Amino acid sequence: MAIILDGSSLAVEKLVQIARYGERVELHPQALERIERCRGMLEEKIRSHEIMYGPE
């Protein structure tokens, strides 16, 4: 069984299983949806040459 990554419940013990023992991971559908929404926002800011942080 895979460890489900949802963006809010990753415990140190699960991270150890992933990093040291190669435990399989999957993204929760809602986490994937948030990632895709954020990526869309970032791509739009890049296209419009919007400054996102730091000096101009």
mmCIF file as Biopython writes it, N, C-alpha, C and O atoms, coordinates in Angstrom:
data_model
#
loop_
_atom_site.group_PDB
_atom_site.id
_atom_site.type_symbol
_atom_site.label_atom_id
_atom_site.label_alt_id
_atom_site.label_comp_id
_atom_site.label_asym_id
_atom_site.label_entity_id
_atom_site.label_seq_id
_atom_site.pdbx_PDB_ins_code
_atom_site.Cartn_x
_atom_site.Cartn_y
_atom_site.Cartn_z
_atom_site.occupancy
_atom_site.B_iso_or_equiv
_atom_site.auth_seq_id
_atom_site.auth_asym_id
_atom_site.pdbx_PDB_model_num
ATOM 1   N N  . MET A ? 1  ? 0.839  -1.182 0.000   1.0 0.0 1  A 1 
ATOM 2   C CA . MET A ? 1  ? 0.000  0.000  0.000   1.0 0.0 1  A 1 
ATOM 3   C C  . MET A ? 1  ? 0.889  1.252  0.000   1.0 0.0 1  A 1 
ATOM 4   O O  . MET A ? 1  ? 1.936  1.263  0.648   1.0 0.0 1  A 1 
ATOM 5   N N  . ALA A ? 2  ? 0.493  2.275  -0.701  1.0 0.0 2  A 1 
ATOM 6   C CA . ALA A ? 2  ? 1.264  3.507  -0.827  1.0 0.0 2  A 1 
ATOM 7   C C  . ALA A ? 2  ? 0.906  4.494  0.279   1.0 0.0 2  A 1 
ATOM 8   O O  . ALA A ? 2  ? -0.188 4.454  0.841   1.0 0.0 2  A 1 
ATOM 9   N N  . ILE A ? 3  ? 1.841  5.368  0.573   1.0 0.0 3  A 1 
ATOM 10  C CA . ILE A ? 3  ? 1.588  6.487  1.474   1.0 0.0 3  A 1 
ATOM 11  C C  . ILE A ? 3  ? 0.945  7.585  0.635   1.0 0.0 3  A 1 
ATOM 12  O O  . ILE A ? 3  ? 1.474  7.963  -0.411  1.0 0.0 3  A 1 
ATOM 13  N N  . ILE A ? 4  ? -0.189 8.092  1.090   1.0 0.0 4  A 1 
ATOM 14  C CA . ILE A ? 4  ? -0.920 9.127  0.359   1.0 0.0 4  A 1 
ATOM 15  C C  . ILE A ? 4  ? -0.450 10.491 0.855   1.0 0.0 4  A 1 
ATOM 16  O O  . ILE A ? 4  ? -0.548 10.797 2.043   1.0 0.0 4  A 1 
ATOM 17  N N  . LEU A ? 5  ? 0.057  11.300 -0.060  1.0 0.0 5  A 1 
ATOM 18  C CA . LEU A ? 5  ? 0.496  12.659 0.271   1.0 0.0 5  A 1 
ATOM 19  C C  . LEU A ? 5  ? -0.653 13.617 0.009   1.0 0.0 5  A 1 
ATOM 20  O O  . LEU A ? 5  ? -1.124 13.753 -1.121  1.0 0.0 5  A 1 
ATOM 21  N N  . ASP A ? 6  ? -1.102 14.288 1.086   1.0 0.0 6  A 1 
ATOM 22  C CA . ASP A ? 6  ? -2.240 15.195 0.950   1.0 0.0 6  A 1 
ATOM 23  C C  . ASP A ? 6  ? -1.882 16.650 1.220   1.0 0.0 6  A 1 
ATOM 24  O O  . ASP A ? 6  ? -2.735 17.532 1.122   1.0 0.0 6  A 1 
ATOM 25  N N  . GLY A ? 7  ? -0.631 16.899 1.557   1.0 0.0 7  A 1 
ATOM 26  C CA . GLY A ? 7  ? -0.187 18.264 1.790   1.0 0.0 7  A 1 
ATOM 27  C C  . GLY A ? 7  ? -0.330 18.732 3.220   1.0 0.0 7  A 1 
ATOM 28  O O  . GLY A ? 7  ? -0.006 19.879 3.527   1.0 0.0 7  A 1 
ATOM 29  N N  . SER A ? 8  ? -0.818 17.851 4.120   1.0 0.0 8  A 1 
ATOM 30  C CA . SER A ? 8  ? -0.973 18.323 5.491   1.0 0.0 8  A 1 
ATOM 31  C C  . SER A ? 8  ? -0.716 17.269 6.563   1.0 0.0 8  A 1 
ATOM 32  O O  . SER A ? 8  ? -0.686 17.614 7.744   1.0 0.0 8  A 1 
ATOM 33  N N  . SER A ? 9  ? -0.532 16.021 6.209   1.0 0.0 9  A 1 
ATOM 34  C CA . SER A ? 9  ? -0.447 15.013 7.268   1.0 0.0 9  A 1 
ATOM 35  C C  . SER A ? 9  ? 0.810  14.135 7.208   1.0 0.0 9  A 1 
ATOM 36  O O  . SER A ? 9  ? 0.812  13.028 7.746   1.0 0.0 9  A 1 
ATOM 37  N N  . LEU A ? 10 ? 1.855  14.607 6.572   1.0 0.0 10 A 1 
ATOM 38  C CA . LEU A ? 10 ? 3.074  13.801 6.471   1.0 0.0 10 A 1 
ATOM 39  C C  . LEU A ? 10 ? 3.824  13.824 7.796   1.0 0.0 10 A 1 
ATOM 40  O O  . LEU A ? 10 ? 4.325  14.869 8.211   1.0 0.0 10 A 1 
ATOM 41  N N  . ALA A ? 11 ? 3.900  12.691 8.450   1.0 0.0 11 A 1 
ATOM 42  C CA . ALA A ? 11 ? 4.615  12.558 9.724   1.0 0.0 11 A 1 
ATOM 43  C C  . ALA A ? 11 ? 6.061  12.146 9.449   1.0 0.0 11 A 1 
ATOM 44  O O  . ALA A ? 11 ? 6.370  11.587 8.397   1.0 0.0 11 A 1 
ATOM 45  N N  . VAL A ? 12 ? 6.926  12.427 10.398  1.0 0.0 12 A 1 
ATOM 46  C CA . VAL A ? 12 ? 8.339  12.092 10.266  1.0 0.0 12 A 1 
ATOM 47  C C  . VAL A ? 12 ? 8.505  10.594 9.993   1.0 0.0 12 A 1 
ATOM 48  O O  . VAL A ? 12 ? 9.346  10.201 9.185   1.0 0.0 12 A 1 
ATOM 49  N N  . GLU A ? 13 ? 7.718  9.774  10.653  1.0 0.0 13 A 1 
ATOM 50  C CA . GLU A ? 13 ? 7.820  8.322  10.476  1.0 0.0 13 A 1 
ATOM 51  C C  . GLU A ? 13 ? 7.529  7.922  9.022   1.0 0.0 13 A 1 
ATOM 52  O O  . GLU A ? 13 ? 8.189  7.040  8.473   1.0 0.0 13 A 1 
ATOM 53  N N  . LYS A ? 14 ? 6.549  8.570  8.413   1.0 0.0 14 A 1 
ATOM 54  C CA . LYS A ? 14 ? 6.233  8.267  7.014   1.0 0.0 14 A 1 
ATOM 55  C C  . LYS A ? 14 ? 7.348  8.751  6.093   1.0 0.0 14 A 1 
ATOM 56  O O  . LYS A ? 14 ? 7.689  8.088  5.113   1.0 0.0 14 A 1 
ATOM 57  N N  . LEU A ? 15 ? 7.912  9.914  6.417   1.0 0.0 15 A 1 
ATOM 58  C CA . LEU A ? 15 ? 9.016  10.444 5.622   1.0 0.0 15 A 1 
ATOM 59  C C  . LEU A ? 15 ? 10.211 9.493  5.660   1.0 0.0 15 A 1 
ATOM 60  O O  . LEU A ? 15 ? 10.870 9.281  4.642   1.0 0.0 15 A 1 
ATOM 61  N N  . VAL A ? 16 ? 10.486 8.928  6.813   1.0 0.0 16 A 1 
ATOM 62  C CA . VAL A ? 16 ? 11.573 7.951  6.945   1.0 0.0 16 A 1 
ATOM 63  C C  . VAL A ? 16 ? 11.282 6.731  6.076   1.0 0.0 16 A 1 
ATOM 64  O O  . VAL A ? 16 ? 12.182 6.226  5.405   1.0 0.0 16 A 1 
ATOM 65  N N  . GLN A ? 17 ? 10.049 6.253  6.078   1.0 0.0 17 A 1 
ATOM 66  C CA . GLN A ? 17 ? 9.680  5.105  5.242   1.0 0.0 17 A 1 
ATOM 67  C C  . GLN A ? 17 ? 9.922  5.397  3.767   1.0 0.0 17 A 1 
ATOM 68  O O  . GLN A ? 17 ? 10.383 4.533  3.022   1.0 0.0 17 A 1 
ATOM 69  N N  . ILE A ? 18 ? 9.610  6.610  3.355   1.0 0.0 18 A 1 
ATOM 70  C CA . ILE A ? 18 ? 9.783  7.003  1.951   1.0 0.0 18 A 1 
ATOM 71  C C  . ILE A ? 18 ? 11.265 7.137  1.618   1.0 0.0 18 A 1 
ATOM 72  O O  . ILE A ? 18 ? 11.741 6.552  0.645   1.0 0.0 18 A 1 
ATOM 73  N N  . ALA A ? 19 ? 11.993 7.907  2.426   1.0 0.0 19 A 1 
ATOM 74  C CA . ALA A ? 19 ? 13.385 8.226  2.130   1.0 0.0 19 A 1 
ATOM 75  C C  . ALA A ? 19 ? 14.332 7.046  2.304   1.0 0.0 19 A 1 
ATOM 76  O O  . ALA A ? 19 ? 15.241 6.856  1.496   1.0 0.0 19 A 1 
ATOM 77  N N  . ARG A ? 20 ? 14.131 6.267  3.333   1.0 0.0 20 A 1 
ATOM 78  C CA . ARG A ? 20 ? 15.080 5.187  3.635   1.0 0.0 20 A 1 
ATOM 79  C C  . ARG A ? 20 ? 14.681 3.849  3.038   1.0 0.0 20 A 1 
ATOM 80  O O  . ARG A ? 20 ? 15.544 3.050  2.674   1.0 0.0 20 A 1 
ATOM 81  N N  . TYR A ? 21 ? 13.397 3.600  2.935   1.0 0.0 21 A 1 
ATOM 82  C CA . TYR A ? 21 ? 12.951 2.266  2.548   1.0 0.0 21 A 1 
ATOM 83  C C  . TYR A ? 21 ? 12.210 2.228  1.213   1.0 0.0 21 A 1 
ATOM 84  O O  . TYR A ? 21 ? 11.674 1.192  0.819   1.0 0.0 21 A 1 
ATOM 85  N N  . GLY A ? 22 ? 12.185 3.382  0.516   1.0 0.0 22 A 1 
ATOM 86  C CA . GLY A ? 22 ? 11.592 3.414  -0.815  1.0 0.0 22 A 1 
ATOM 87  C C  . GLY A ? 22 ? 10.094 3.162  -0.852  1.0 0.0 22 A 1 
ATOM 88  O O  . GLY A ? 22 ? 9.562  2.665  -1.844  1.0 0.0 22 A 1 
ATOM 89  N N  . GLU A ? 23 ? 9.416  3.510  0.242   1.0 0.0 23 A 1 
ATOM 90  C CA . GLU A ? 23 ? 7.961  3.329  0.287   1.0 0.0 23 A 1 
ATOM 91  C C  . GLU A ? 23 ? 7.307  4.084  -0.872  1.0 0.0 23 A 1 
ATOM 92  O O  . GLU A ? 23 ? 7.672  5.220  -1.173  1.0 0.0 23 A 1 
ATOM 93  N N  . ARG A ? 24 ? 6.359  3.447  -1.498  1.0 0.0 24 A 1 
ATOM 94  C CA . ARG A ? 24 ? 5.651  4.040  -2.623  1.0 0.0 24 A 1 
ATOM 95  C C  . ARG A ? 24 ? 4.742  5.162  -2.128  1.0 0.0 24 A 1 
ATOM 96  O O  . ARG A ? 24 ? 4.135  5.059  -1.062  1.0 0.0 24 A 1 
ATOM 97  N N  . VAL A ? 25 ? 4.657  6.231  -2.915  1.0 0.0 25 A 1 
ATOM 98  C CA . VAL A ? 25 ? 3.787  7.361  -2.557  1.0 0.0 25 A 1 
ATOM 99  C C  . VAL A ? 25 ? 2.822  7.656  -3.687  1.0 0.0 25 A 1 
ATOM 100 O O  . VAL A ? 25 ? 3.081  7.361  -4.853  1.0 0.0 25 A 1 
ATOM 101 N N  . GLU A ? 26 ? 1.699  8.249  -3.304  1.0 0.0 26 A 1 
ATOM 102 C CA . GLU A ? 26 ? 0.699  8.722  -4.267  1.0 0.0 26 A 1 
ATOM 103 C C  . GLU A ? 26 ? 0.207  10.074 -3.788  1.0 0.0 26 A 1 
ATOM 104 O O  . GLU A ? 26 ? 0.208  10.363 -2.591  1.0 0.0 26 A 1 
ATOM 105 N N  . LEU A ? 27 ? -0.214 10.902 -4.740  1.0 0.0 27 A 1 
ATOM 106 C CA . LEU A ? 27 ? -0.805 12.187 -4.387  1.0 0.0 27 A 1 
ATOM 107 C C  . LEU A ? 27 ? -2.307 12.014 -4.213  1.0 0.0 27 A 1 
ATOM 108 O O  . LEU A ? 27 ? -2.967 11.352 -5.014  1.0 0.0 27 A 1 
ATOM 109 N N  . HIS A ? 28 ? -2.830 12.614 -3.168  1.0 0.0 28 A 1 
ATOM 110 C CA . HIS A ? 28 ? -4.271 12.658 -2.974  1.0 0.0 28 A 1 
ATOM 111 C C  . HIS A ? 28 ? -4.851 13.520 -4.100  1.0 0.0 28 A 1 
ATOM 112 O O  . HIS A ? 28 ? -4.232 14.518 -4.468  1.0 0.0 28 A 1 
ATOM 113 N N  . PRO A ? 29 ? -6.010 13.175 -4.659  1.0 0.0 29 A 1 
ATOM 114 C CA . PRO A ? 29 ? -6.582 13.958 -5.759  1.0 0.0 29 A 1 
ATOM 115 C C  . PRO A ? 29 ? -6.730 15.448 -5.445  1.0 0.0 29 A 1 
ATOM 116 O O  . PRO A ? 29 ? -6.514 16.282 -6.323  1.0 0.0 29 A 1 
ATOM 117 N N  . GLN A ? 30 ? -7.093 15.792 -4.215  1.0 0.0 30 A 1 
ATOM 118 C CA . GLN A ? 30 ? -7.241 17.206 -3.867  1.0 0.0 30 A 1 
ATOM 119 C C  . GLN A ? 30 ? -5.888 17.911 -3.822  1.0 0.0 30 A 1 
ATOM 120 O O  . GLN A ? 30 ? -5.800 19.093 -4.152  1.0 0.0 30 A 1 
ATOM 121 N N  . ALA A ? 31 ? -4.840 17.207 -3.420  1.0 0.0 31 A 1 
ATOM 122 C CA . ALA A ? 31 ? -3.497 17.790 -3.419  1.0 0.0 31 A 1 
ATOM 123 C C  . ALA A ? 31 ? -3.055 18.057 -4.849  1.0 0.0 31 A 1 
ATOM 124 O O  . ALA A ? 31 ? -2.488 19.110 -5.140  1.0 0.0 31 A 1 
ATOM 125 N N  . LEU A ? 32 ? -3.311 17.115 -5.736  1.0 0.0 32 A 1 
ATOM 126 C CA . LEU A ? 32 ? -2.961 17.295 -7.145  1.0 0.0 32 A 1 
ATOM 127 C C  . LEU A ? 32 ? -3.716 18.484 -7.737  1.0 0.0 32 A 1 
ATOM 128 O O  . LEU A ? 32 ? -3.157 19.251 -8.521  1.0 0.0 32 A 1 
ATOM 129 N N  . GLU A ? 33 ? -4.959 18.630 -7.369  1.0 0.0 33 A 1 
ATOM 130 C CA . GLU A ? 33 ? -5.774 19.753 -7.839  1.0 0.0 33 A 1 
ATOM 131 C C  . GLU A ? 33 ? -5.162 21.082 -7.376  1.0 0.0 33 A 1 
ATOM 132 O O  . GLU A ? 33 ? -5.091 22.032 -8.156  1.0 0.0 33 A 1 
ATOM 133 N N  . ARG A ? 34 ? -4.720 21.155 -6.115  1.0 0.0 34 A 1 
ATOM 134 C CA . ARG A ? 34 ? -4.086 22.379 -5.607  1.0 0.0 34 A 1 
ATOM 135 C C  . ARG A ? 34 ? -2.782 22.670 -6.339  1.0 0.0 34 A 1 
ATOM 136 O O  . ARG A ? 34 ? -2.488 23.824 -6.651  1.0 0.0 34 A 1 
ATOM 137 N N  . ILE A ? 35 ? -2.002 21.634 -6.614  1.0 0.0 35 A 1 
ATOM 138 C CA . ILE A ? 35 ? -0.732 21.802 -7.338  1.0 0.0 35 A 1 
ATOM 139 C C  . ILE A ? 35 ? -1.000 22.351 -8.735  1.0 0.0 35 A 1 
ATOM 140 O O  . ILE A ? 35 ? -0.327 23.282 -9.177  1.0 0.0 35 A 1 
ATOM 141 N N  . GLU A ? 36 ? -1.975 21.780 -9.426  1.0 0.0 36 A 1 
ATOM 142 C CA . GLU A ? 36 ? -2.293 22.228 -10.783 1.0 0.0 36 A 1 
ATOM 143 C C  . GLU A ? 36 ? -2.801 23.663 -10.789 1.0 0.0 36 A 1 
ATOM 144 O O  . GLU A ? 36 ? -2.456 24.438 -11.681 1.0 0.0 36 A 1 
ATOM 145 N N  . ARG A ? 37 ? -3.625 24.029 -9.791  1.0 0.0 37 A 1 
ATOM 146 C CA . ARG A ? 37 ? -4.151 25.397 -9.708  1.0 0.0 37 A 1 
ATOM 147 C C  . ARG A ? 37 ? -3.003 26.380 -9.470  1.0 0.0 37 A 1 
ATOM 148 O O  . ARG A ? 37 ? -2.962 27.444 -10.087 1.0 0.0 37 A 1 
ATOM 149 N N  . CYS A ? 38 ? -2.077 26.033 -8.582  1.0 0.0 38 A 1 
ATOM 150 C CA . CYS A ? 38 ? -0.929 26.888 -8.285  1.0 0.0 38 A 1 
ATOM 151 C C  . CYS A ? 38 ? -0.020 27.017 -9.502  1.0 0.0 38 A 1 
ATOM 152 O O  . CYS A ? 38 ? 0.473  28.103 -9.807  1.0 0.0 38 A 1 
ATOM 153 N N  . ARG A ? 39 ? 0.197  25.911 -10.189 1.0 0.0 39 A 1 
ATOM 154 C CA . ARG A ? 39 ? 1.040  25.960 -11.384 1.0 0.0 39 A 1 
ATOM 155 C C  . ARG A ? 39 ? 0.434  26.890 -12.433 1.0 0.0 39 A 1 
ATOM 156 O O  . ARG A ? 39 ? 1.149  27.666 -13.068 1.0 0.0 39 A 1 
ATOM 157 N N  . GLY A ? 40 ? -0.881 26.811 -12.612 1.0 0.0 40 A 1 
ATOM 158 C CA . GLY A ? 40 ? -1.548 27.699 -13.564 1.0 0.0 40 A 1 
ATOM 159 C C  . GLY A ? 40 ? -1.353 29.160 -13.208 1.0 0.0 40 A 1 
ATOM 160 O O  . GLY A ? 40 ? -1.102 29.990 -14.082 1.0 0.0 40 A 1 
ATOM 161 N N  . MET A ? 41 ? -1.469 29.478 -11.910 1.0 0.0 41 A 1 
ATOM 162 C CA . MET A ? 41 ? -1.268 30.847 -11.458 1.0 0.0 41 A 1 
ATOM 163 C C  . MET A ? 41 ? 0.168  31.296 -11.730 1.0 0.0 41 A 1 
ATOM 164 O O  . MET A ? 41 ? 0.389  32.408 -12.209 1.0 0.0 41 A 1 
ATOM 165 N N  . LEU A ? 42 ? 1.140  30.438 -11.427 1.0 0.0 42 A 1 
ATOM 166 C CA . LEU A ? 42 ? 2.541  30.797 -11.660 1.0 0.0 42 A 1 
ATOM 167 C C  . LEU A ? 42 ? 2.842  30.972 -13.142 1.0 0.0 42 A 1 
ATOM 168 O O  . LEU A ? 42 ? 3.561  31.896 -13.522 1.0 0.0 42 A 1 
ATOM 169 N N  . GLU A ? 43 ? 2.299  30.094 -13.982 1.0 0.0 43 A 1 
ATOM 170 C CA . GLU A ? 43 ? 2.532  30.220 -15.422 1.0 0.0 43 A 1 
ATOM 171 C C  . GLU A ? 43 ? 1.958  31.525 -15.950 1.0 0.0 43 A 1 
ATOM 172 O O  . GLU A ? 43 ? 2.563  32.154 -16.818 1.0 0.0 43 A 1 
ATOM 173 N N  . GLU A ? 44 ? 0.799  31.946 -15.443 1.0 0.0 44 A 1 
ATOM 174 C CA . GLU A ? 44 ? 0.204  33.211 -15.867 1.0 0.0 44 A 1 
ATOM 175 C C  . GLU A ? 44 ? 1.082  34.384 -15.433 1.0 0.0 44 A 1 
ATOM 176 O O  . GLU A ? 44 ? 1.278  35.325 -16.203 1.0 0.0 44 A 1 
ATOM 177 N N  . LYS A ? 45 ? 1.611  34.339 -14.214 1.0 0.0 45 A 1 
ATOM 178 C CA . LYS A ? 45 ? 2.488  35.412 -13.743 1.0 0.0 45 A 1 
ATOM 179 C C  . LYS A ? 45 ? 3.775  35.470 -14.574 1.0 0.0 45 A 1 
ATOM 180 O O  . LYS A ? 45 ? 4.279  36.557 -14.858 1.0 0.0 45 A 1 
ATOM 181 N N  . ILE A ? 46 ? 4.297  34.330 -14.958 1.0 0.0 46 A 1 
ATOM 182 C CA . ILE A ? 46 ? 5.499  34.284 -15.795 1.0 0.0 46 A 1 
ATOM 183 C C  . ILE A ? 46 ? 5.202  34.878 -17.166 1.0 0.0 46 A 1 
ATOM 184 O O  . ILE A ? 46 ? 5.978  35.682 -17.683 1.0 0.0 46 A 1 
ATOM 185 N N  . ARG A ? 47 ? 4.069  34.478 -17.756 1.0 0.0 47 A 1 
ATOM 186 C CA . ARG A ? 47 ? 3.692  35.020 -19.081 1.0 0.0 47 A 1 
ATOM 187 C C  . ARG A ? 47 ? 3.541  36.533 -19.055 1.0 0.0 47 A 1 
ATOM 188 O O  . ARG A ? 47 ? 3.898  37.212 -20.018 1.0 0.0 47 A 1 
ATOM 189 N N  . SER A ? 48 ? 3.009  37.066 -17.947 1.0 0.0 48 A 1 
ATOM 190 C CA . SER A ? 48 ? 2.778  38.511 -17.864 1.0 0.0 48 A 1 
ATOM 191 C C  . SER A ? 48 ? 3.983  39.267 -17.305 1.0 0.0 48 A 1 
ATOM 192 O O  . SER A ? 48 ? 3.923  40.477 -17.088 1.0 0.0 48 A 1 
ATOM 193 N N  . HIS A ? 49 ? 5.095  38.526 -17.071 1.0 0.0 49 A 1 
ATOM 194 C CA . HIS A ? 49 ? 6.330  39.113 -16.541 1.0 0.0 49 A 1 
ATOM 195 C C  . HIS A ? 49 ? 6.106  39.832 -15.213 1.0 0.0 49 A 1 
ATOM 196 O O  . HIS A ? 49 ? 6.765  40.829 -14.916 1.0 0.0 49 A 1 
ATOM 197 N N  . GLU A ? 50 ? 5.183  39.323 -14.431 1.0 0.0 50 A 1 
ATOM 198 C CA . GLU A ? 50 ? 4.884  39.903 -13.134 1.0 0.0 50 A 1 
ATOM 199 C C  . GLU A ? 50 ? 5.989  39.555 -12.127 1.0 0.0 50 A 1 
ATOM 200 O O  . GLU A ? 50 ? 6.460  38.419 -12.075 1.0 0.0 50 A 1 
ATOM 201 N N  . ILE A ? 51 ? 6.385  40.534 -11.344 1.0 0.0 51 A 1 
ATOM 202 C CA . ILE A ? 51 ? 7.373  40.295 -10.302 1.0 0.0 51 A 1 
ATOM 203 C C  . ILE A ? 51 ? 6.662  39.606 -9.146  1.0 0.0 51 A 1 
ATOM 204 O O  . ILE A ? 51 ? 5.657  40.101 -8.635  1.0 0.0 51 A 1 
ATOM 205 N N  . MET A ? 52 ? 7.200  38.453 -8.740  1.0 0.0 52 A 1 
ATOM 206 C CA . MET A ? 52 ? 6.551  37.701 -7.681  1.0 0.0 52 A 1 
ATOM 207 C C  . MET A ? 52 ? 7.218  37.921 -6.343  1.0 0.0 52 A 1 
ATOM 208 O O  . MET A ? 52 ? 6.557  37.809 -5.311  1.0 0.0 52 A 1 
ATOM 209 N N  . TYR A ? 53 ? 8.503  38.229 -6.321  1.0 0.0 53 A 1 
ATOM 210 C CA . TYR A ? 53 ? 9.223  38.544 -5.090  1.0 0.0 53 A 1 
ATOM 211 C C  . TYR A ? 53 ? 10.560 39.114 -5.470  1.0 0.0 53 A 1 
ATOM 212 O O  . TYR A ? 53 ? 11.030 38.935 -6.593  1.0 0.0 53 A 1 
ATOM 213 N N  . GLY A ? 54 ? 11.166 39.796 -4.540  1.0 0.0 54 A 1 
ATOM 214 C CA . GLY A ? 54 ? 12.491 40.367 -4.776  1.0 0.0 54 A 1 
ATOM 215 C C  . GLY A ? 54 ? 12.433 41.691 -5.517  1.0 0.0 54 A 1 
ATOM 216 O O  . GLY A ? 54 ? 11.366 42.134 -5.943  1.0 0.0 54 A 1 
ATOM 217 N N  . PRO A ? 55 ? 13.584 42.311 -5.662  1.0 0.0 55 A 1 
ATOM 218 C CA . PRO A ? 55 ? 13.643 43.602 -6.353  1.0 0.0 55 A 1 
ATOM 219 C C  . PRO A ? 55 ? 13.446 43.431 -7.867  1.0 0.0 55 A 1 
ATOM 220 O O  . PRO A ? 55 ? 13.670 42.359 -8.430  1.0 0.0 55 A 1 
ATOM 221 N N  . GLU A ? 56 ? 13.033 44.496 -8.480  1.0 0.0 56 A 1 
ATOM 222 C CA . GLU A ? 56 ? 12.787 44.508 -9.914  1.0 0.0 56 A 1 
ATOM 223 C C  . GLU A ? 56 ? 14.049 44.461 -10.718 1.0 0.0 56 A 1 
ATOM 224 O O  . GLU A ? 56 ? 13.998 44.465 -11.948 1.0 0.0 56 A 1 
#
